[in-house]
Amino acid sequence: MKCPACNAEISVYRNPVPTVDIIIEIEGQIVLVERKNPPFGWALPGGFVDYGESFEDAAVREAKEETGLKITGLRQLKTYSAPGRDARLHTASTVFIAKAEGLPVAGDDAKSAALFSGGSLPELVFDHHEIISDYYKFRQTGRVRGRC
């Protein structure tokens, strides 16, 4: 690849793409969205971080776009970066926990949005079952599962 201004060679790097996922808590339940686009299925609200945007701002934006909810108390849970976690490309997702009030309303690329409790989760896409499992363990123990 060459620079359009000076024709010098430019190194091209293949890097993981940054994303965010948000566990939105409402009265003891969490919000999930049914995806309009492949891969189809239920997932945590989330998406790609825009260039020039902080991960926190991306989480607030994605939560609002996909669920119509204004989130508060945003805090980071963990980053998930396994190369195969998203079949489309290698993503690294920083997962946040937040609170909201009201009912979710699907928007943007969400077909529907609903509240679920831990014992009644639908089939999930990506690695979101692992993320939600880690979230419930964190709620019980105050610890996040690590690799060591």
Chimera marker file (.cmm) of the C-alpha trace (Angstrom):
<marker_set name="trace">
<marker id="1" x="0.000" y="0.000" z="0.000" r="1" g="1" b="0" radius="0.5"/>
<marker id="2" x="1.289" y="3.458" z="-0.870" r="1" g="1" b="0" radius="0.5"/>
<marker id="3" x="0.709" y="6.867" z="0.663" r="1" g="1" b="0" radius="0.5"/>
<marker id="4" x="-1.514" y="8.911" z="-1.682" r="1" g="1" b="0" radius="0.5"/>
<marker id="5" x="0.399" y="12.115" z="-0.842" r="1" g="1" b="0" radius="0.5"/>
<marker id="6" x="4.042" y="11.002" z="-1.222" r="1" g="1" b="0" radius="0.5"/>
<marker id="7" x="3.836" y="7.495" z="-2.737" r="1" g="1" b="0" radius="0.5"/>
<marker id="8" x="5.885" y="5.991" z="0.134" r="1" g="1" b="0" radius="0.5"/>
<marker id="9" x="5.202" y="2.410" z="1.205" r="1" g="1" b="0" radius="0.5"/>
<marker id="10" x="2.792" y="2.141" z="4.139" r="1" g="1" b="0" radius="0.5"/>
<marker id="11" x="2.789" y="-0.808" z="6.501" r="1" g="1" b="0" radius="0.5"/>
<marker id="12" x="-0.589" y="-2.473" z="6.807" r="1" g="1" b="0" radius="0.5"/>
<marker id="13" x="-1.425" y="-4.044" z="10.145" r="1" g="1" b="0" radius="0.5"/>
<marker id="14" x="-4.193" y="-6.538" z="10.818" r="1" g="1" b="0" radius="0.5"/>
<marker id="15" x="-5.428" y="-5.686" z="14.288" r="1" g="1" b="0" radius="0.5"/>
<marker id="16" x="-8.446" y="-6.753" z="16.317" r="1" g="1" b="0" radius="0.5"/>
<marker id="17" x="-11.390" y="-4.381" z="15.943" r="1" g="1" b="0" radius="0.5"/>
<marker id="18" x="-12.559" y="-2.701" z="19.186" r="1" g="1" b="0" radius="0.5"/>
<marker id="19" x="-16.157" y="-3.275" z="20.263" r="1" g="1" b="0" radius="0.5"/>
<marker id="20" x="-18.242" y="-2.828" z="23.401" r="1" g="1" b="0" radius="0.5"/>
<marker id="21" x="-21.005" y="-4.904" z="24.946" r="1" g="1" b="0" radius="0.5"/>
<marker id="22" x="-23.233" y="-3.668" z="27.755" r="1" g="1" b="0" radius="0.5"/>
<marker id="23" x="-24.946" y="-5.657" z="30.482" r="1" g="1" b="0" radius="0.5"/>
<marker id="24" x="-27.863" y="-3.363" z="31.304" r="1" g="1" b="0" radius="0.5"/>
<marker id="25" x="-29.494" y="-4.141" z="34.652" r="1" g="1" b="0" radius="0.5"/>
<marker id="26" x="-33.160" y="-3.305" z="35.234" r="1" g="1" b="0" radius="0.5"/>
<marker id="27" x="-34.802" y="-4.512" z="38.445" r="1" g="1" b="0" radius="0.5"/>
<marker id="28" x="-32.795" y="-7.734" z="38.721" r="1" g="1" b="0" radius="0.5"/>
<marker id="29" x="-32.979" y="-8.581" z="35.021" r="1" g="1" b="0" radius="0.5"/>
<marker id="30" x="-30.704" y="-7.860" z="32.058" r="1" g="1" b="0" radius="0.5"/>
<marker id="31" x="-31.481" y="-6.475" z="28.612" r="1" g="1" b="0" radius="0.5"/>
<marker id="32" x="-30.866" y="-8.561" z="25.498" r="1" g="1" b="0" radius="0.5"/>
<marker id="33" x="-31.492" y="-7.609" z="21.878" r="1" g="1" b="0" radius="0.5"/>
<marker id="34" x="-32.499" y="-9.824" z="18.987" r="1" g="1" b="0" radius="0.5"/>
<marker id="35" x="-30.223" y="-8.994" z="16.053" r="1" g="1" b="0" radius="0.5"/>
<marker id="36" x="-31.619" y="-7.854" z="12.674" r="1" g="1" b="0" radius="0.5"/>
<marker id="37" x="-28.360" y="-8.680" z="10.906" r="1" g="1" b="0" radius="0.5"/>
<marker id="38" x="-26.204" y="-11.815" z="10.721" r="1" g="1" b="0" radius="0.5"/>
<marker id="39" x="-25.331" y="-13.526" z="12.873" r="1" g="1" b="0" radius="0.5"/>
<marker id="40" x="-29.000" y="-13.679" z="13.836" r="1" g="1" b="0" radius="0.5"/>
<marker id="41" x="-30.010" y="-14.374" z="17.415" r="1" g="1" b="0" radius="0.5"/>
<marker id="42" x="-30.057" y="-12.806" z="20.853" r="1" g="1" b="0" radius="0.5"/>
<marker id="43" x="-27.105" y="-10.810" z="22.163" r="1" g="1" b="0" radius="0.5"/>
<marker id="44" x="-26.069" y="-8.182" z="24.636" r="1" g="1" b="0" radius="0.5"/>
<marker id="45" x="-26.516" y="-4.643" z="23.319" r="1" g="1" b="0" radius="0.5"/>
<marker id="46" x="-23.271" y="-3.394" z="21.827" r="1" g="1" b="0" radius="0.5"/>
<marker id="47" x="-21.285" y="-2.681" z="18.725" r="1" g="1" b="0" radius="0.5"/>
<marker id="48" x="-18.214" y="-1.152" z="17.175" r="1" g="1" b="0" radius="0.5"/>
<marker id="49" x="-16.304" y="1.743" z="18.731" r="1" g="1" b="0" radius="0.5"/>
<marker id="50" x="-16.223" y="4.697" z="16.334" r="1" g="1" b="0" radius="0.5"/>
<marker id="51" x="-12.901" y="6.346" z="15.492" r="1" g="1" b="0" radius="0.5"/>
<marker id="52" x="-12.262" y="9.176" z="17.977" r="1" g="1" b="0" radius="0.5"/>
<marker id="53" x="-14.794" y="7.782" z="20.471" r="1" g="1" b="0" radius="0.5"/>
<marker id="54" x="-13.975" y="6.488" z="23.953" r="1" g="1" b="0" radius="0.5"/>
<marker id="55" x="-15.107" y="2.985" z="24.897" r="1" g="1" b="0" radius="0.5"/>
<marker id="56" x="-17.365" y="4.484" z="27.562" r="1" g="1" b="0" radius="0.5"/>
<marker id="57" x="-19.001" y="6.853" z="25.072" r="1" g="1" b="0" radius="0.5"/>
<marker id="58" x="-19.447" y="3.954" z="22.641" r="1" g="1" b="0" radius="0.5"/>
<marker id="59" x="-21.225" y="1.942" z="25.360" r="1" g="1" b="0" radius="0.5"/>
<marker id="60" x="-23.599" y="4.820" z="26.145" r="1" g="1" b="0" radius="0.5"/>
<marker id="61" x="-24.286" y="5.379" z="22.426" r="1" g="1" b="0" radius="0.5"/>
<marker id="62" x="-24.835" y="1.701" z="21.579" r="1" g="1" b="0" radius="0.5"/>
<marker id="63" x="-27.136" y="1.201" z="24.584" r="1" g="1" b="0" radius="0.5"/>
<marker id="64" x="-29.273" y="4.176" z="23.497" r="1" g="1" b="0" radius="0.5"/>
<marker id="65" x="-29.291" y="3.191" z="19.802" r="1" g="1" b="0" radius="0.5"/>
<marker id="66" x="-30.220" y="-0.459" z="20.340" r="1" g="1" b="0" radius="0.5"/>
<marker id="67" x="-32.509" y="-0.252" z="23.392" r="1" g="1" b="0" radius="0.5"/>
<marker id="68" x="-33.650" y="3.365" z="23.704" r="1" g="1" b="0" radius="0.5"/>
<marker id="69" x="-32.374" y="3.314" z="27.298" r="1" g="1" b="0" radius="0.5"/>
<marker id="70" x="-30.292" y="5.956" z="29.021" r="1" g="1" b="0" radius="0.5"/>
<marker id="71" x="-27.741" y="4.069" z="31.107" r="1" g="1" b="0" radius="0.5"/>
<marker id="72" x="-26.130" y="5.159" z="34.369" r="1" g="1" b="0" radius="0.5"/>
<marker id="73" x="-23.406" y="3.851" z="36.671" r="1" g="1" b="0" radius="0.5"/>
<marker id="74" x="-21.268" y="2.532" z="33.820" r="1" g="1" b="0" radius="0.5"/>
<marker id="75" x="-18.413" y="0.318" z="35.013" r="1" g="1" b="0" radius="0.5"/>
<marker id="76" x="-16.081" y="-2.066" z="33.219" r="1" g="1" b="0" radius="0.5"/>
<marker id="77" x="-16.384" y="-5.825" z="33.769" r="1" g="1" b="0" radius="0.5"/>
<marker id="78" x="-13.764" y="-7.397" z="31.496" r="1" g="1" b="0" radius="0.5"/>
<marker id="79" x="-12.354" y="-7.458" z="27.965" r="1" g="1" b="0" radius="0.5"/>
<marker id="80" x="-12.962" y="-10.531" z="25.778" r="1" g="1" b="0" radius="0.5"/>
<marker id="81" x="-10.564" y="-11.007" z="22.876" r="1" g="1" b="0" radius="0.5"/>
<marker id="82" x="-10.509" y="-14.652" z="21.767" r="1" g="1" b="0" radius="0.5"/>
<marker id="83" x="-9.813" y="-14.593" z="18.008" r="1" g="1" b="0" radius="0.5"/>
<marker id="84" x="-12.880" y="-16.728" z="17.196" r="1" g="1" b="0" radius="0.5"/>
<marker id="85" x="-15.417" y="-14.920" z="19.382" r="1" g="1" b="0" radius="0.5"/>
<marker id="86" x="-16.980" y="-13.270" z="16.315" r="1" g="1" b="0" radius="0.5"/>
<marker id="87" x="-17.076" y="-15.271" z="13.067" r="1" g="1" b="0" radius="0.5"/>
<marker id="88" x="-17.037" y="-12.077" z="10.978" r="1" g="1" b="0" radius="0.5"/>
<marker id="89" x="-13.654" y="-10.742" z="12.137" r="1" g="1" b="0" radius="0.5"/>
<marker id="90" x="-11.318" y="-10.653" z="15.133" r="1" g="1" b="0" radius="0.5"/>
<marker id="91" x="-12.884" y="-8.331" z="17.704" r="1" g="1" b="0" radius="0.5"/>
<marker id="92" x="-11.827" y="-7.314" z="21.192" r="1" g="1" b="0" radius="0.5"/>
<marker id="93" x="-14.878" y="-6.382" z="23.233" r="1" g="1" b="0" radius="0.5"/>
<marker id="94" x="-14.766" y="-4.412" z="26.441" r="1" g="1" b="0" radius="0.5"/>
<marker id="95" x="-17.834" y="-5.356" z="28.458" r="1" g="1" b="0" radius="0.5"/>
<marker id="96" x="-19.521" y="-2.845" z="30.739" r="1" g="1" b="0" radius="0.5"/>
<marker id="97" x="-22.213" y="-3.137" z="33.400" r="1" g="1" b="0" radius="0.5"/>
<marker id="98" x="-24.755" y="-0.318" z="33.719" r="1" g="1" b="0" radius="0.5"/>
<marker id="99" x="-28.172" y="0.393" z="35.169" r="1" g="1" b="0" radius="0.5"/>
<marker id="100" x="-31.286" y="1.747" z="33.488" r="1" g="1" b="0" radius="0.5"/>
<marker id="101" x="-34.965" y="2.336" z="34.209" r="1" g="1" b="0" radius="0.5"/>
<marker id="102" x="-37.988" y="1.585" z="32.066" r="1" g="1" b="0" radius="0.5"/>
<marker id="103" x="-38.444" y="-0.947" z="29.317" r="1" g="1" b="0" radius="0.5"/>
<marker id="104" x="-36.108" y="-1.452" z="26.363" r="1" g="1" b="0" radius="0.5"/>
<marker id="105" x="-37.368" y="-0.571" z="22.891" r="1" g="1" b="0" radius="0.5"/>
<marker id="106" x="-35.535" y="-2.033" z="19.898" r="1" g="1" b="0" radius="0.5"/>
<marker id="107" x="-33.774" y="0.410" z="17.608" r="1" g="1" b="0" radius="0.5"/>
<marker id="108" x="-30.924" y="0.648" z="15.089" r="1" g="1" b="0" radius="0.5"/>
<marker id="109" x="-29.891" y="-2.920" z="14.172" r="1" g="1" b="0" radius="0.5"/>
<marker id="110" x="-31.955" y="-4.584" z="16.922" r="1" g="1" b="0" radius="0.5"/>
<marker id="111" x="-35.081" y="-6.448" z="15.781" r="1" g="1" b="0" radius="0.5"/>
<marker id="112" x="-36.439" y="-6.637" z="19.337" r="1" g="1" b="0" radius="0.5"/>
<marker id="113" x="-35.304" y="-5.989" z="22.900" r="1" g="1" b="0" radius="0.5"/>
<marker id="114" x="-36.432" y="-7.655" z="26.109" r="1" g="1" b="0" radius="0.5"/>
<marker id="115" x="-35.602" y="-8.284" z="29.762" r="1" g="1" b="0" radius="0.5"/>
<marker id="116" x="-34.342" y="-11.691" z="30.893" r="1" g="1" b="0" radius="0.5"/>
<marker id="117" x="-33.344" y="-13.285" z="34.180" r="1" g="1" b="0" radius="0.5"/>
<marker id="118" x="-30.379" y="-15.634" z="34.566" r="1" g="1" b="0" radius="0.5"/>
<marker id="119" x="-32.506" y="-18.764" z="34.526" r="1" g="1" b="0" radius="0.5"/>
<marker id="120" x="-34.439" y="-17.926" z="31.369" r="1" g="1" b="0" radius="0.5"/>
<marker id="121" x="-31.871" y="-16.875" z="28.785" r="1" g="1" b="0" radius="0.5"/>
<marker id="122" x="-32.500" y="-17.539" z="25.085" r="1" g="1" b="0" radius="0.5"/>
<marker id="123" x="-29.871" y="-19.016" z="22.761" r="1" g="1" b="0" radius="0.5"/>
<marker id="124" x="-27.124" y="-16.384" z="22.444" r="1" g="1" b="0" radius="0.5"/>
<marker id="125" x="-24.737" y="-15.476" z="19.604" r="1" g="1" b="0" radius="0.5"/>
<marker id="126" x="-21.016" y="-14.712" z="19.819" r="1" g="1" b="0" radius="0.5"/>
<marker id="127" x="-19.521" y="-15.525" z="23.233" r="1" g="1" b="0" radius="0.5"/>
<marker id="128" x="-22.309" y="-13.773" z="25.115" r="1" g="1" b="0" radius="0.5"/>
<marker id="129" x="-23.255" y="-16.865" z="27.122" r="1" g="1" b="0" radius="0.5"/>
<marker id="130" x="-19.711" y="-16.854" z="28.558" r="1" g="1" b="0" radius="0.5"/>
<marker id="131" x="-19.914" y="-13.112" z="29.258" r="1" g="1" b="0" radius="0.5"/>
<marker id="132" x="-23.255" y="-13.422" z="31.051" r="1" g="1" b="0" radius="0.5"/>
<marker id="133" x="-22.003" y="-16.434" z="33.020" r="1" g="1" b="0" radius="0.5"/>
<marker id="134" x="-18.974" y="-14.394" z="34.125" r="1" g="1" b="0" radius="0.5"/>
<marker id="135" x="-21.304" y="-11.516" z="35.054" r="1" g="1" b="0" radius="0.5"/>
<marker id="136" x="-23.430" y="-13.703" z="37.344" r="1" g="1" b="0" radius="0.5"/>
<marker id="137" x="-20.285" y="-15.170" z="38.952" r="1" g="1" b="0" radius="0.5"/>
<marker id="138" x="-19.029" y="-11.618" z="39.499" r="1" g="1" b="0" radius="0.5"/>
<marker id="139" x="-22.363" y="-10.701" z="41.141" r="1" g="1" b="0" radius="0.5"/>
<marker id="140" x="-21.983" y="-13.634" z="43.548" r="1" g="1" b="0" radius="0.5"/>
<marker id="141" x="-18.270" y="-13.435" z="44.336" r="1" g="1" b="0" radius="0.5"/>
<marker id="142" x="-17.100" y="-9.939" z="43.411" r="1" g="1" b="0" radius="0.5"/>
<marker id="143" x="-14.436" y="-11.550" z="41.235" r="1" g="1" b="0" radius="0.5"/>
<marker id="144" x="-14.039" y="-11.755" z="37.494" r="1" g="1" b="0" radius="0.5"/>
<marker id="145" x="-12.869" y="-15.027" z="35.984" r="1" g="1" b="0" radius="0.5"/>
<marker id="146" x="-9.359" y="-14.786" z="34.572" r="1" g="1" b="0" radius="0.5"/>
<marker id="147" x="-7.046" y="-17.033" z="32.612" r="1" g="1" b="0" radius="0.5"/>
<marker id="148" x="-4.706" y="-17.739" z="35.553" r="1" g="1" b="0" radius="0.5"/>
<link id1="1" id2="2" r="1" g="1" b="0" radius="0.2"/>
<link id1="2" id2="3" r="1" g="1" b="0" radius="0.2"/>
<link id1="3" id2="4" r="1" g="1" b="0" radius="0.2"/>
<link id1="4" id2="5" r="1" g="1" b="0" radius="0.2"/>
<link id1="5" id2="6" r="1" g="1" b="0" radius="0.2"/>
<link id1="6" id2="7" r="1" g="1" b="0" radius="0.2"/>
<link id1="7" id2="8" r="1" g="1" b="0" radius="0.2"/>
<link id1="8" id2="9" r="1" g="1" b="0" radius="0.2"/>
<link id1="9" id2="10" r="1" g="1" b="0" radius="0.2"/>
<link id1="10" id2="11" r="1" g="1" b="0" radius="0.2"/>
<link id1="11" id2="12" r="1" g="1" b="0" radius="0.2"/>
<link id1="12" id2="13" r="1" g="1" b="0" radius="0.2"/>
<link id1="13" id2="14" r="1" g="1" b="0" radius="0.2"/>
<link id1="14" id2="15" r="1" g="1" b="0" radius="0.2"/>
<link id1="15" id2="16" r="1" g="1" b="0" radius="0.2"/>
<link id1="16" id2="17" r="1" g="1" b="0" radius="0.2"/>
<link id1="17" id2="18" r="1" g="1" b="0" radius="0.2"/>
<link id1="18" id2="19" r="1" g="1" b="0" radius="0.2"/>
<link id1="19" id2="20" r="1" g="1" b="0" radius="0.2"/>
<link id1="20" id2="21" r="1" g="1" b="0" radius="0.2"/>
<link id1="21" id2="22" r="1" g="1" b="0" radius="0.2"/>
<link id1="22" id2="23" r="1" g="1" b="0" radius="0.2"/>
<link id1="23" id2="24" r="1" g="1" b="0" radius="0.2"/>
<link id1="24" id2="25" r="1" g="1" b="0" radius="0.2"/>
<link id1="25" id2="26" r="1" g="1" b="0" radius="0.2"/>
<link id1="26" id2="27" r="1" g="1" b="0" radius="0.2"/>
<link id1="27" id2="28" r="1" g="1" b="0" radius="0.2"/>
<link id1="28" id2="29" r="1" g="1" b="0" radius="0.2"/>
<link id1="29" id2="30" r="1" g="1" b="0" radius="0.2"/>
<link id1="30" id2="31" r="1" g="1" b="0" radius="0.2"/>
<link id1="31" id2="32" r="1" g="1" b="0" radius="0.2"/>
<link id1="32" id2="33" r="1" g="1" b="0" radius="0.2"/>
<link id1="33" id2="34" r="1" g="1" b="0" radius="0.2"/>
<link id1="34" id2="35" r="1" g="1" b="0" radius="0.2"/>
<link id1="35" id2="36" r="1" g="1" b="0" radius="0.2"/>
<link id1="36" id2="37" r="1" g="1" b="0" radius="0.2"/>
<link id1="37" id2="38" r="1" g="1" b="0" radius="0.2"/>
<link id1="38" id2="39" r="1" g="1" b="0" radius="0.2"/>
<link id1="39" id2="40" r="1" g="1" b="0" radius="0.2"/>
<link id1="40" id2="41" r="1" g="1" b="0" radius="0.2"/>
<link id1="41" id2="42" r="1" g="1" b="0" radius="0.2"/>
<link id1="42" id2="43" r="1" g="1" b="0" radius="0.2"/>
<link id1="43" id2="44" r="1" g="1" b="0" radius="0.2"/>
<link id1="44" id2="45" r="1" g="1" b="0" radius="0.2"/>
<link id1="45" id2="46" r="1" g="1" b="0" radius="0.2"/>
<link id1="46" id2="47" r="1" g="1" b="0" radius="0.2"/>
<link id1="47" id2="48" r="1" g="1" b="0" radius="0.2"/>
<link id1="48" id2="49" r="1" g="1" b="0" radius="0.2"/>
<link id1="49" id2="50" r="1" g="1" b="0" radius="0.2"/>
<link id1="50" id2="51" r="1" g="1" b="0" radius="0.2"/>
<link id1="51" id2="52" r="1" g="1" b="0" radius="0.2"/>
<link id1="52" id2="53" r="1" g="1" b="0" radius="0.2"/>
<link id1="53" id2="54" r="1" g="1" b="0" radius="0.2"/>
<link id1="54" id2="55" r="1" g="1" b="0" radius="0.2"/>
<link id1="55" id2="56" r="1" g="1" b="0" radius="0.2"/>
<link id1="56" id2="57" r="1" g="1" b="0" radius="0.2"/>
<link id1="57" id2="58" r="1" g="1" b="0" radius="0.2"/>
<link id1="58" id2="59" r="1" g="1" b="0" radius="0.2"/>
<link id1="59" id2="60" r="1" g="1" b="0" radius="0.2"/>
<link id1="60" id2="61" r="1" g="1" b="0" radius="0.2"/>
<link id1="61" id2="62" r="1" g="1" b="0" radius="0.2"/>
<link id1="62" id2="63" r="1" g="1" b="0" radius="0.2"/>
<link id1="63" id2="64" r="1" g="1" b="0" radius="0.2"/>
<link id1="64" id2="65" r="1" g="1" b="0" radius="0.2"/>
<link id1="65" id2="66" r="1" g="1" b="0" radius="0.2"/>
<link id1="66" id2="67" r="1" g="1" b="0" radius="0.2"/>
<link id1="67" id2="68" r="1" g="1" b="0" radius="0.2"/>
<link id1="68" id2="69" r="1" g="1" b="0" radius="0.2"/>
<link id1="69" id2="70" r="1" g="1" b="0" radius="0.2"/>
<link id1="70" id2="71" r="1" g="1" b="0" radius="0.2"/>
<link id1="71" id2="72" r="1" g="1" b="0" radius="0.2"/>
<link id1="72" id2="73" r="1" g="1" b="0" radius="0.2"/>
<link id1="73" id2="74" r="1" g="1" b="0" radius="0.2"/>
<link id1="74" id2="75" r="1" g="1" b="0" radius="0.2"/>
<link id1="75" id2="76" r="1" g="1" b="0" radius="0.2"/>
<link id1="76" id2="77" r="1" g="1" b="0" radius="0.2"/>
<link id1="77" id2="78" r="1" g="1" b="0" radius="0.2"/>
<link id1="78" id2="79" r="1" g="1" b="0" radius="0.2"/>
<link id1="79" id2="80" r="1" g="1" b="0" radius="0.2"/>
<link id1="80" id2="81" r="1" g="1" b="0" radius="0.2"/>
<link id1="81" id2="82" r="1" g="1" b="0" radius="0.2"/>
<link id1="82" id2="83" r="1" g="1" b="0" radius="0.2"/>
<link id1="83" id2="84" r="1" g="1" b="0" radius="0.2"/>
<link id1="84" id2="85" r="1" g="1" b="0" radius="0.2"/>
<link id1="85" id2="86" r="1" g="1" b="0" radius="0.2"/>
<link id1="86" id2="87" r="1" g="1" b="0" radius="0.2"/>
<link id1="87" id2="88" r="1" g="1" b="0" radius="0.2"/>
<link id1="88" id2="89" r="1" g="1" b="0" radius="0.2"/>
<link id1="89" id2="90" r="1" g="1" b="0" radius="0.2"/>
<link id1="90" id2="91" r="1" g="1" b="0" radius="0.2"/>
<link id1="91" id2="92" r="1" g="1" b="0" radius="0.2"/>
<link id1="92" id2="93" r="1" g="1" b="0" radius="0.2"/>
<link id1="93" id2="94" r="1" g="1" b="0" radius="0.2"/>
<link id1="94" id2="95" r="1" g="1" b="0" radius="0.2"/>
<link id1="95" id2="96" r="1" g="1" b="0" radius="0.2"/>
<link id1="96" id2="97" r="1" g="1" b="0" radius="0.2"/>
<link id1="97" id2="98" r="1" g="1" b="0" radius="0.2"/>
<link id1="98" id2="99" r="1" g="1" b="0" radius="0.2"/>
<link id1="99" id2="100" r="1" g="1" b="0" radius="0.2"/>
<link id1="100" id2="101" r="1" g="1" b="0" radius="0.2"/>
<link id1="101" id2="102" r="1" g="1" b="0" radius="0.2"/>
<link id1="102" id2="103" r="1" g="1" b="0" radius="0.2"/>
<link id1="103" id2="104" r="1" g="1" b="0" radius="0.2"/>
<link id1="104" id2="105" r="1" g="1" b="0" radius="0.2"/>
<link id1="105" id2="106" r="1" g="1" b="0" radius="0.2"/>
<link id1="106" id2="107" r="1" g="1" b="0" radius="0.2"/>
<link id1="107" id2="108" r="1" g="1" b="0" radius="0.2"/>
<link id1="108" id2="109" r="1" g="1" b="0" radius="0.2"/>
<link id1="109" id2="110" r="1" g="1" b="0" radius="0.2"/>
<link id1="110" id2="111" r="1" g="1" b="0" radius="0.2"/>
<link id1="111" id2="112" r="1" g="1" b="0" radius="0.2"/>
<link id1="112" id2="113" r="1" g="1" b="0" radius="0.2"/>
<link id1="113" id2="114" r="1" g="1" b="0" radius="0.2"/>
<link id1="114" id2="115" r="1" g="1" b="0" radius="0.2"/>
<link id1="115" id2="116" r="1" g="1" b="0" radius="0.2"/>
<link id1="116" id2="117" r="1" g="1" b="0" radius="0.2"/>
<link id1="117" id2="118" r="1" g="1" b="0" radius="0.2"/>
<link id1="118" id2="119" r="1" g="1" b="0" radius="0.2"/>
<link id1="119" id2="120" r="1" g="1" b="0" radius="0.2"/>
<link id1="120" id2="121" r="1" g="1" b="0" radius="0.2"/>
<link id1="121" id2="122" r="1" g="1" b="0" radius="0.2"/>
<link id1="122" id2="123" r="1" g="1" b="0" radius="0.2"/>
<link id1="123" id2="124" r="1" g="1" b="0" radius="0.2"/>
<link id1="124" id2="125" r="1" g="1" b="0" radius="0.2"/>
<link id1="125" id2="126" r="1" g="1" b="0" radius="0.2"/>
<link id1="126" id2="127" r="1" g="1" b="0" radius="0.2"/>
<link id1="127" id2="128" r="1" g="1" b="0" radius="0.2"/>
<link id1="128" id2="129" r="1" g="1" b="0" radius="0.2"/>
<link id1="129" id2="130" r="1" g="1" b="0" radius="0.2"/>
<link id1="130" id2="131" r="1" g="1" b="0" radius="0.2"/>
<link id1="131" id2="132" r="1" g="1" b="0" radius="0.2"/>
<link id1="132" id2="133" r="1" g="1" b="0" radius="0.2"/>
<link id1="133" id2="134" r="1" g="1" b="0" radius="0.2"/>
<link id1="134" id2="135" r="1" g="1" b="0" radius="0.2"/>
<link id1="135" id2="136" r="1" g="1" b="0" radius="0.2"/>
<link id1="136" id2="137" r="1" g="1" b="0" radius="0.2"/>
<link id1="137" id2="138" r="1" g="1" b="0" radius="0.2"/>
<link id1="138" id2="139" r="1" g="1" b="0" radius="0.2"/>
<link id1="139" id2="140" r="1" g="1" b="0" radius="0.2"/>
<link id1="140" id2="141" r="1" g="1" b="0" radius="0.2"/>
<link id1="141" id2="142" r="1" g="1" b="0" radius="0.2"/>
<link id1="142" id2="143" r="1" g="1" b="0" radius="0.2"/>
<link id1="143" id2="144" r="1" g="1" b="0" radius="0.2"/>
<link id1="144" id2="145" r="1" g="1" b="0" radius="0.2"/>
<link id1="145" id2="146" r="1" g="1" b="0" radius="0.2"/>
<link id1="146" id2="147" r="1" g="1" b="0" radius="0.2"/>
<link id1="147" id2="148" r="1" g="1" b="0" radius="0.2"/>
</marker_set>
